[in-house]
Amino acid sequence: MRFLHTADWHLGKLLHGVHLTEDQRYLLDQVVEIAHDTDPDAVIVAGDVYDRSVPPAEAVELLDDVLTRLVVDVDVPVIVIGGNHDSADRLDFGSSILERQGLHVFSKLRETPGHVTIEDAHGPVHLLAFPFAEPAMARSVFGDDEIRTHDDVVAAQVASASGRIPDGERAIAIAHVFAQGGDLADSERTLSIGGAETVHVTRFDRFCYTALGHLHRRQHIGASDEAAPPNVRYSGSLMKYSFNETGHDKSVHVVDVDEDGNCSVDTLPLTLRRDLRRIEGTLQEILDGPVKEGDAEDYIWVTLTDDGPVHDAMSRIREVYPNALHVERPRRVETNELQQLTGDASSLSVDEVFEQFFTYVTGRDDMDDRHRDVLQDALERSPSDS
């Protein structure tokens, strides 16, 4: 049996006020093409289909187009679960009718988990859906007041599913959680305060593969831990959704399950329409610097290192990088450092105080003659105490 594992599409996402719909369409076209070429028995979307509970119309239209192409044109069943960004009620709409066409949507927490069985040459493979849910919701659904954390939620879901999996038969888990040992990225919404969001990977011991969503970096949880269950994996998000994710590579997993439940994972890369990049330098260096073909259209975060004032920086940078989204000039002075500087100033001359301040602000201790001339000119023009 073969399936394609993807997650965290976040359709409708805005990045610094810019709609990413066309970038997402470009990537989802590749997902459809991969499904066509690899001929999987199922496509899994492990939550956060949308970026917010009330998605914009263009995001809904894009999802409708992609799912239609997968289910109708490629003729492959698609299994979708709800994530913490999704509205369970909205994503669930029409799910009973759509299931007959091969689109299985499990967005709501239910006492009996969503279950799809696919037959291959060696028998059945059970795919169990564990959508995201808050502990309060799980306490109501399972009638268990002891459910307090997300780990408790998953424990209840897995326990409920265990009776539906015959002994010795292969099973795949699909969940949207923050698994213990996972690497959280900047664009992922925290599920709860403190450690209550963490789910122990041992919850998935019964499964030969666990297709996870929520964390945006592709990762294999517990890969170096012999005690961890095999193949608990995040496919990663569809695209980079934060400038803290510039080092991520985006991809989907194509997973083959053999007759004994052993899994081989092939990671297929996705090509971004526009990359997210950070660049640093003086304004003139950035305007004059070499730009590789295609790089000028990327989404850019600029860190300026100019000592003096810079006028109209964003509009000038956009002449070279039209999709620049943010310009910053890092502040190098901490409040406690300024207080320390003030406390030591009583025994210093004005020139010495300014030189210390210059070092704190710029991070440099090489105030040159040009700066000293400007300082001396300002002091000479300042009114005297008399």
Protein Blocks (a to p, Z undefined) as FASTA:
>chain_A
ZZdddehklgoiaeehiafklmmmmmmmmmmmmmmmnopabdcdeejkbfbfbdcfklmm
mmmmmmmmmmmmnopacdddddfkbcfklmmgoklmmmmnopacdfbccfbdcddddddf
kbccdddddddddfklmmmmnopakbmbfklmmmmmmmmmmmmmcghiacddddddddeh
iacdfklccfbgcjllpccfklmmmpcbdcdehiacdcdehklpmkbcehiacebjfbdc
bfklmmpccddddddddfkopacddddddddfbdcdddeddfklmmmpccdehjlmpccd
dddfbfbdcehklmmmmmmmmmbcbdcdddfbdfklmmmmmmmmmmpcfklmmmmmmmmm
nopacbcfklmmmmmmmmmmpccfZZ
